[in-house]
């Protein structure tokens, strides 16, 4: 059986918290993200909004990439963050835009 490259989450915390990695991979991404009621693009927009609102900038990095892979443009991501500044607060929006700028520059 060929070895597979571990997911970024598994590589980062799999040794410390294997159960949350397994639930994330199997339930969240293996089931919830695959449900047909919402497009992956929409799920990405909702996830980015939730992460910004909660101030979870560490997770924003990966989800900005996922959002682009799911069809969100850089302009749409920045517009969503700008819109959320009025609901979640300027510091959270500015922090999210800073993360986006770094991801977009890669």
Buried (B, 14 or more C-beta within 10 A) or exposed (E): EEEEEEEEBBEEEBEEBEEEBEEBBEEEBEEEBEEEEEEBBEBBBEBBBBBBBEBBBEBBBBBBBBBBEBEBEBEBBBEBBEEBBEEBBEEBBEBBBEBBEEBEEE
